[in-house]
Amino acid sequence: MSDPKIVAAIASGKVPKEISEAFLSESKDQPAIIAIVIVAILTSFVVLSRLASRAFVVKRVGIDDGLALASLCCFISFVALCIHLIRLGSGRHFAYIQYILDNDTMLLTQLLDFIAHIIYTVALLLCRVSGLAFYWRLCKMHSRFKLVIQVVFGVLIAGFLPQVLLIVFHCRPVTGWWPYDFQPEFDRFVCLQWGLVYSVNSAVSLLCDLLIFGIPIAMLWTLEMSRKKKIQLGSILLPGILVIAISITRLILVIRGQWEADMSWEYNPMLGVEVAEIGATLIALSVPGVKPVFDKFVLGKKDASSGSGSTSHRTRNNKTNDSNATKLGTLRQRSQHLTSQDEIDGGGGAGYGTAVSASHSPSTDDFHSAKSTDGIYVKVDFDVREGRPHAL
């Protein structure tokens, strides 16, 4: 079915004769939207599972979880803007933008792209800092790696500032538009090439990804840690490699988009790659947090809190055993000093005397019963003998 806008533009003579209706009708909008929605759903499921696992299974929520939630909110906003930009025609052939779209729609797409990429940059920063917070929690006893994490955090902030400032101040005077040379607003602004700005931002983003996903490799290589922590770090590495590949792909698409004649034709794939970059980063950093809920409801294991619970239970048992041992020693000391009333009174006094002795001699059955439990088995026998008082 023909697009009424295309038909009207061709009929008005606005479109050059060498550009066909079929060419203007070509679109990659639907595959891009489907891919973006799938990535958004998968990412939301993994991150929300991670948050539910931490809140209801492990029952401990950290700063990294809060940062992941904030990043997810930015991610969803970015996804919504991407879909709207695609539907407006931002990813069609450049001839479609030039000859079919009206000026107001072009200005709107430029403004939405401006807002979307600020949100994109903030979302990436939040999920990367979330990853650093997770690493900090894993190696909080290792001062050397804590210093490395602090340095990487400084690099992330140092990279984030020029990324945002390049987007905000891409034109002079400052504007959210990025006018093409055929638009009437073009002469009102002096602007950097959008390809230059996005290429620099993509290169900085790639460097940050290399640092973020290089830390787990260094930790696995040098630190002695429990098998559980090694699995947590290892689960980040495979998705992390995918994130780095996505960052490289985005850099290639930005370069191709800027310096090719049909620059907008790569815009939809670039949006899809940017959505995938945020989504893959969130998924990679959320996989360790999903493991407890996966173990409980899929593998049928005890919940993650049982580990800490059993530890505290063992601690309480040890304290109880120590207390019982102390009481047992006191009891033995007292029983060894129990004598008859006659001995206490020096052989005199009225009334019946009592001789008391204590022994600790469990039977064979008692011994086996004691072995079957983790506690301390104690059996104390008392012999009480009665006699007449000595004559005075």
BELSULCOR-V533959 format. One record per residue. RES is the residue in three letters. PHI is phi in radians with two decimals (999 if undefined). PSI is psi in whole degrees, -180 to 180 (NA if undefined). Layout:
BEGIN
RES_PHI_PSI + RES_PHI_PSI
END
This chain:
BEGIN
MET_999_133 + SER_-1.27_146 + ASP_-1.43_122 + PRO_-1.00_-34 + LYS_-1.12_-42 + ILE_-1.17_-45 + VAL_-1.06_-44 + ALA_-1.16_-40 + ALA_-1.17_-40 + ILE_-1.16_-42 + ALA_-1.12_-32 + SER_-1.41_-5 + GLY_1.39_11 + LYS_-1.27_-30 + VAL_-1.62_131 + PRO_-1.03_150 + LYS_-1.14_-27 + GLU_-1.30_-9 + ILE_-1.74_119 + SER_-1.52_162 + GLU_-1.14_-38 + ALA_-1.07_-41 + PHE_-1.13_-44 + LEU_-1.17_-25 + SER_-1.46_-12 + GLU_-1.10_141 + SER_-2.68_142 + LYS_-2.02_23 + ASP_-1.15_-50 + GLN_-1.11_-48 + PRO_-1.04_-37 + ALA_-1.14_-44 + ILE_-1.12_-43 + ILE_-1.06_-46 + ALA_-1.09_-42 + ILE_-1.12_-43 + VAL_-1.13_-41 + ILE_-1.08_-46 + VAL_-1.10_-40 + ALA_-1.13_-43 + ILE_-1.14_-45 + LEU_-1.09_-45 + THR_-1.11_-45 + SER_-1.07_-41 + PHE_-1.09_-46 + VAL_-1.16_-46 + VAL_-1.16_-43 + LEU_-1.16_-35 + SER_-1.12_-41 + ARG_-1.06_-45 + LEU_-1.16_-41 + ALA_-1.13_-40 + SER_-1.09_-45 + ARG_-1.21_-36 + ALA_-1.41_-39 + PHE_-1.95_-19 + VAL_-1.80_-59 + VAL_-1.30_-31 + LYS_1.08_36 + ARG_-2.50_121 + VAL_-1.99_128 + GLY_-1.93_180 + ILE_-1.08_-37 + ASP_-1.06_-34 + ASP_-1.21_-40 + GLY_-1.12_-39 + LEU_-1.17_-37 + ALA_-1.12_-39 + LEU_-1.14_-43 + ALA_-1.10_-40 + SER_-1.13_-38 + LEU_-1.10_-40 + CYS_-1.08_-44 + CYS_-1.11_-39 + PHE_-1.07_-45 + ILE_-1.11_-41 + SER_-1.08_-42 + PHE_-1.12_-42 + VAL_-1.05_-44 + ALA_-1.08_-42 + LEU_-1.16_-39 + CYS_-1.06_-46 + ILE_-1.10_-41 + HIS_-1.14_-41 + LEU_-1.10_-40 + ILE_-1.13_-43 + ARG_-1.17_-27 + LEU_-1.31_-14 + GLY_1.81_15 + SER_-1.15_-24 + GLY_-1.77_14 + ARG_-1.44_177 + HIS_-0.99_150 + PHE_-1.07_-31 + ALA_-1.12_-35 + TYR_-1.10_-45 + ILE_-1.11_-42 + GLN_-1.27_-39 + TYR_-1.86_-19 + ILE_-1.83_-45 + LEU_-1.25_142 + ASP_-1.43_165 + ASN_-1.09_-40 + ASP_-1.10_-39 + THR_-1.16_-40 + MET_-1.09_-43 + LEU_-1.11_-38 + LEU_-1.12_-44 + THR_-1.10_-37 + GLN_-1.17_-40 + LEU_-1.17_-43 + LEU_-1.14_-37 + ASP_-1.12_-40 + PHE_-1.03_-49 + ILE_-1.15_-43 + ALA_-1.05_-41 + HIS_-1.38_-21 + ILE_-1.20_-45 + ILE_-1.09_-41 + TYR_-1.01_-45 + THR_-1.17_-40 + VAL_-1.15_-43 + ALA_-1.06_-43 + LEU_-1.11_-41 + LEU_-1.08_-45 + LEU_-1.10_-44 + CYS_-1.27_-30 + ARG_-1.20_-42 + VAL_-1.14_-34 + SER_-1.03_-42 + GLY_-1.11_-41 + LEU_-1.11_-39 + ALA_-1.11_-37 + PHE_-1.15_-45 + TYR_-1.07_-40 + TRP_-1.05_-41 + ARG_-1.15_-34 + LEU_-1.29_-36 + CYS_-2.11_39 + LYS_-1.19_-15 + MET_-1.60_-3 + HIS_-1.91_103 + SER_-1.12_-32 + ARG_-1.15_-44 + PHE_-1.28_-29 + LYS_-1.10_-38 + LEU_-1.15_-41 + VAL_-1.06_-44 + ILE_-1.09_-41 + GLN_-1.10_-40 + VAL_-1.14_-44 + VAL_-1.11_-39 + PHE_-1.04_-43 + GLY_-1.07_-39 + VAL_-1.14_-40 + LEU_-1.06_-46 + ILE_-1.15_-42 + ALA_-1.13_-30 + GLY_-1.42_-32 + PHE_-1.16_-42 + LEU_-1.06_-51 + PRO_-1.14_-31 + GLN_-1.07_-49 + VAL_-1.21_-42 + LEU_-1.15_-36 + LEU_-1.11_-38 + ILE_-1.24_-46 + VAL_-1.16_-42 + PHE_-1.86_38 + HIS_-1.26_-20 + CYS_-2.23_156 + ARG_-2.21_120 + PRO_-1.17_165 + VAL_-1.12_134 + THR_-2.70_159 + GLY_-1.52_-9 + TRP_-1.42_163 + TRP_-2.48_71 + PRO_-1.11_140 + TYR_-1.32_163 + ASP_-1.21_-15 + PHE_-1.67_0 + GLN_-1.56_150 + PRO_-1.13_-24 + GLU_-1.37_-8 + PHE_-1.03_-42 + ASP_-1.31_-11 + ARG_-1.44_-15 + PHE_-2.31_152 + VAL_-1.95_112 + CYS_-2.12_150 + LEU_-1.30_157 + GLN_-1.19_133 + TRP_-1.11_-31 + GLY_-1.13_-37 + LEU_-1.15_-46 + VAL_-1.08_-48 + TYR_-1.26_-28 + SER_-1.18_-44 + VAL_-1.09_-45 + ASN_-1.09_-40 + SER_-1.17_-39 + ALA_-1.14_-42 + VAL_-1.12_-41 + SER_-1.09_-40 + LEU_-1.10_-43 + LEU_-1.06_-43 + CYS_-1.11_-40 + ASP_-1.12_-40 + LEU_-1.09_-39 + LEU_-1.21_-46 + ILE_-1.08_-44 + PHE_-1.64_0 + GLY_-1.48_-26 + ILE_-1.06_-47 + PRO_-1.03_-36 + ILE_-1.10_-45 + ALA_-1.12_-39 + MET_-1.16_-43 + LEU_-1.14_-32 + TRP_-1.34_-37 + THR_-1.92_-28 + LEU_-1.62_144 + GLU_-1.61_118 + MET_-2.50_170 + SER_-1.19_160 + ARG_-1.07_-35 + LYS_-1.10_-45 + LYS_-1.18_-36 + LYS_-1.12_-40 + ILE_-1.12_-41 + GLN_-1.06_-44 + LEU_-1.23_-40 + GLY_-1.12_-32 + SER_-1.20_-18 + ILE_-1.44_-29 + LEU_-1.16_-45 + LEU_-1.11_-52 + PRO_-1.09_-29 + GLY_-1.13_-38 + ILE_-1.09_-39 + LEU_-1.09_-41 + VAL_-1.07_-43 + ILE_-1.10_-41 + ALA_-1.09_-39 + ILE_-1.13_-41 + SER_-1.07_-41 + ILE_-1.13_-42 + THR_-1.07_-42 + ARG_-1.08_-42 + LEU_-1.05_-41 + ILE_-1.13_-44 + LEU_-1.14_-37 + VAL_-1.12_-44 + ILE_-1.12_-45 + ARG_-1.12_-40 + GLY_-1.15_-35 + GLN_-1.35_-41 + TRP_-1.85_19 + GLU_-1.90_153 + ALA_-1.10_-42 + ASP_-1.61_63 + MET_-1.09_-34 + SER_-1.35_-14 + TRP_-1.16_-22 + GLU_-1.63_3 + TYR_-1.21_-45 + ASN_-1.06_-49 + PRO_-1.02_-36 + MET_-1.12_-42 + LEU_-1.08_-42 + GLY_-1.07_-41 + VAL_-1.17_-39 + GLU_-1.15_-41 + VAL_-1.09_-43 + ALA_-1.13_-34 + GLU_-1.13_-48 + ILE_-1.13_-45 + GLY_-1.07_-45 + ALA_-1.16_-36 + THR_-1.13_-45 + LEU_-1.11_-41 + ILE_-1.14_-46 + ALA_-1.02_-41 + LEU_-1.46_-8 + SER_-1.78_-14 + VAL_-1.00_-46 + PRO_-1.04_-35 + GLY_-1.27_-22 + VAL_-1.39_-23 + LYS_-0.97_-45 + PRO_-1.02_-44 + VAL_-1.23_-32 + PHE_-1.15_-44 + ASP_-1.09_-38 + LYS_-1.32_-48 + PHE_-1.67_-20 + VAL_-1.79_-50 + LEU_-1.54_-13 + GLY_1.31_21 + LYS_-1.41_169 + LYS_-1.15_155 + ASP_-1.19_164 + ALA_-1.13_-25 + SER_-1.27_-15 + SER_-1.15_-29 + GLY_-1.11_-52 + SER_-1.20_-35 + GLY_-1.12_-43 + SER_-1.17_-33 + THR_-1.12_-47 + SER_-1.16_-33 + HIS_-1.15_-43 + ARG_-1.12_-37 + THR_-1.12_-44 + ARG_-1.10_-40 + ASN_-1.08_-42 + ASN_-1.09_-42 + LYS_-1.10_-41 + THR_-1.12_-43 + ASN_-1.10_-42 + ASP_-1.08_-41 + SER_-1.12_-43 + ASN_-1.10_-39 + ALA_-1.12_-39 + THR_-1.12_-45 + LYS_-1.09_-39 + LEU_-1.10_-44 + GLY_-1.08_-42 + THR_-1.10_-41 + LEU_-1.11_-41 + ARG_-1.13_-43 + GLN_-1.07_-42 + ARG_-1.16_-41 + SER_-1.17_-31 + GLN_-1.23_-22 + HIS_-1.76_1 + LEU_-1.34_127 + THR_-2.32_-178 + SER_-1.31_163 + GLN_-1.10_-33 + ASP_-1.09_-40 + GLU_-1.18_-37 + ILE_-1.14_-41 + ASP_-1.52_6 + GLY_1.27_28 + GLY_1.57_2 + GLY_-2.12_167 + GLY_2.08_155 + ALA_-1.57_164 + GLY_1.64_176 + TYR_-1.34_142 + GLY_-1.64_157 + THR_-2.32_128 + ALA_-1.87_128 + VAL_-2.19_134 + SER_-2.35_155 + ALA_-2.24_143 + SER_-2.46_157 + HIS_-2.22_94 + SER_-2.50_82 + PRO_-1.16_147 + SER_-1.36_176 + THR_-1.10_-42 + ASP_-1.14_-40 + ASP_-1.09_-38 + PHE_-1.11_-45 + HIS_-1.14_-37 + SER_-1.13_-39 + ALA_-1.17_-35 + LYS_-1.19_-27 + SER_-1.36_-8 + THR_-2.07_168 + ASP_-1.57_-7 + GLY_-1.49_-169 + ILE_-1.86_128 + TYR_-1.67_128 + VAL_-2.26_131 + LYS_-2.26_124 + VAL_-2.09_123 + ASP_-1.79_132 + PHE_-1.99_131 + ASP_-1.91_122 + VAL_-1.99_122 + ARG_-2.07_135 + GLU_-1.86_147 + GLY_-2.67_163 + ARG_-1.32_151 + PRO_-1.18_148 + HIS_-1.18_145 + ALA_-1.22_141 + LEU_-1.39_NA
END
